[in-house]
């Protein structure tokens, strides 16, 4: 029987596979034995062990339960996050960590509903589209949707952060998924606007050149009142901590809010779109 030697130092994915094999063999289990306990095929287990297949969040959590290591510091889920973060845009993993502890979150988005406000069906529709285009695998799509859900935990935190969201009108008018998916997403935005810790506005097309941002931007304030911002393009993300760079963005955000529709008019626009009126 051919046995592929593993080098756990070659990559986080290889380290995951090597550890999985080591713990399996430590229990005296064959790949078939572990596969049965995990609910996967033995070929899937073999592919993960030899780094031919990237583990998913579901697989990692199943492995933690199977080996009884849930709740410890060094879980398979933690290793999965290291793998996942390795494929994310620069700065984003660190930003998500700060986002989860933020006292205030100011976000501006163009073309798509921001992750913090997405329904699971909306997030799935975006991920499924990426799969059809061949941009990501089905497993990566599942992980993408799971990450959206995990990030939204910040909105249920006690106490919750103050969240100020300004959406370009294109976010509302771009159809994503079936009409029912978009309808539910618009309802989510209305529900979001009614929360005591949120402010919701739409930047209408009529703002034209008065719109201070061309790309999405997020500015967060931490509990110690320090500021940081995160912005990204299709190729890279950038986390900025220097006040000399972030403060002008905060000023521009205030200018954006001043020119955008007030919350009542923003909600009225969504209501019109839900009814199918222009």
N, C-alpha and C positions, 0 to 999 in steps of 0.2 A: 504493500500500500504506500503510495507516494504521500509524503507529508511536507507541506510547504513550511519552511522556516520563517518565522515572523520577526520583524525588527520593530519593536514598539517605539523606538526613538525616531523612526523615519517620518511619522506624522501622527496627529491626534487620532485619526481613523485607524491607523495601524496599532496604536496603543490600546484602543477600544477592543479591537479584534484579539490582540494578544492576551489581554486581561480576561476576555470572555472565554477563550480556550483554556487559560490557566485555571480559572475557577471551575469550569466544567470538568476538567480532568482531575482537579482536586476533589471533586465529589464522586469521581469514578464513573461519570456519565459519558456515554457516547453522544455524538451529535444528534442521533435520533432521539435519545432520551431527553436532551435539553429542548429539542424542537417540540416534542410532545407537551412538555411543561409550559413552553412559551406560546404555543398555539401557532407556530410557524412550521414550514417544511425544513427538513434536514439540509436541503440544498441552500435554503436561505441562511440558516445558521452558518454553514460552511462559507458562504460568500461574505458574510459579515466578519467572520474570524480571519479570513485571508484578505480583507480590505477590497474585495471585488464589488461589494455592495455597501453603501453608506447606511448606517443604522438610522432608524426613525425614532421620533420621540416615543411613540407607542412601544416599539421594540425595547427601547432603553428602560422604560418604566416596567415592562413585563419582566425584564431581566433583574431589575432591582427587587421586585416581588418574589421572583423565583429563588434568588439567592439570599433573600432575607436581609437586604442591606438598605431598605428604605429608611430615610431619616438620618443616615450617617452623613458625614461631610463629603466623602469621596464616592459618589454613586455613579452608576452608568448614565443616569440622566445628566449629571454634571459633565461627564465626558462628552455626551452628545452635544451639549451646549457649546463646548469648546470647538467641536467639529463644525457645528452650525455657524458659530460666530466667525469661524475662519473664512466662510464664504460670503459674509455680509460686507457691505461697504465699509470702508475705513471710518472709524469713529462711531459707527452706529451701535455696536454692542455696549460700549462705555456710556453712550448717550442714554440708552434704554435703562441702564442701571440708575443713572441720575434722575431720569424721568419718573421712575417709580418712587422716588423720595422727594419730588419737587413740591414746593409750597404753592407755586403758581406756574401755570403752563399757558403760554401764548402761542397759538399756531395759525399759520396761513397756508392754505393748500390750493392748488390749481388742477383742474381736470378730473380729480378723483376724490372721493370722500376720504379724509384722513383715517388712518388705522384706529385711532382711539375712538372714533365715532362709527365705525363700520359694523353692520350686522354680520353674523357668521355667514349668511347666504350671499351677501354682497362680497365679502372677502373670498368666499369659495368661487364665486363667478369670476373674479379677477384671476385667481390662481388657476382655475380650469382653463381660462383663455390662454394663459402662459404655457400650460401643458400642451394645448392644441398647436401652439406656435412652435413647440419644441424648445422653448426657452428654459423650462425646468422639467423635472421628472414628476410623476404622480406623488412619490414620496416627499419630494421637496414642496409640492403644493400643500400636502397635509401639514407639513411643518410650518409653512408660511401662515396658514390659517390659525394654527395653534398659537403661534407667536402673537398674532393680532389679539386673540382672546386673553393671553397672559398679560399683555401690556395694558389691557383695559381694567385689570385689577386695581390700578391706581385710582380709578374713578370710584371704586367701592371702598377705598381706604378710609379709616377713621382717625383723625378728621380728613375729609377729602381735600384735594388741592383746589384752588381757584383755577378754572379752565376758561380761557378766552379763545374762542374760535372764530376766525374770519375765513369764509370759503368764497373763492371766486365763483361767479355764477356758472361757469363751465362745469363745476363739480355737480351741480344740481341738474343740468340739462343733458349731460352725457349719460345715455342709457347703459346700464350695466346689468346683465342677466335678463331674466324674464320680467315683464311688467310688474308682477307681484313682488319680485325681489326689490325692484327700484321703489315700489310703493312702500314696502316695509322699511326700506332705508330712509325714505323721506319722513316717515312717521318717527323713526328713531331720532332724527334731527330735531323734530318738534318736541319730543320727550326730553331730549338733552337740553333744549332751550328753557324748559320749565323748571330745571333744577335750581336750587338756591345758590349753588356754588359755580354757576356757569353764566357766560355771556356769549351769545351767538349772533353773528352778523354775516350778511352776504355782501361781497364786493361786486356790484353789478357791472355789466359790460360798459355801461355809460360812463363809468369812471375814466375810461380811456387812459391817457397818459398820466393821470393823477395817481395811478396805482404805483406805490413805491417799490414793490417787489416784482421781479419777473419769474422767480422760482419759489417753490415752497420754502418756508422758514419756520423754525420753532425756537422760541426763547423761553428758557425756564429760570425760575427763581428758586433757589434752595432755601431751606429753613434759616440758614445763617445770612440770608439776603444776598448771597453771591449770585452772579449771573453767568449763564452760558448759553450758547446758541448752537443749533445744528441745522445744516443745509446740505442738500445733495443734488447731484446731477445724475444722469444715467450711468456715469462711469465711476463716481466716487462721492463719498460723504465727507463732511468736515465738521468737527466739533471744536468750537472756539470758546476759550475761557478768559481771554484777555479783555478787561473792562473797556479798554480803549477801542476795541473792535465791536464789543457786544452792545455798549451803550448807544451808539448811533443806530444800531438795528432796532433797539427798543424805542428810540425816538421815532424812527420810521414806522414802527408798528402802531404807535399812538396816532400818527398822521393817517395811517390806513384806516384805523377805527373811526376817526373823525369824518372821513370821506365815505365810508361804507354806509349801507342802509342801517337804520336802527333796528333793534331786535324785533320789534313789532312788525315792521315792514318786511323784514327778512322772513319771519314766520308766515306772513301773508303770501309772500312769493311761493313758498313751499306748498302752502295750502292750494294755491292756484294750480301748481304743477301736479299735485295729487289728483285734482279734479279734471286734469287734462286740458286746462285752459292755458293759453300762452301768457 
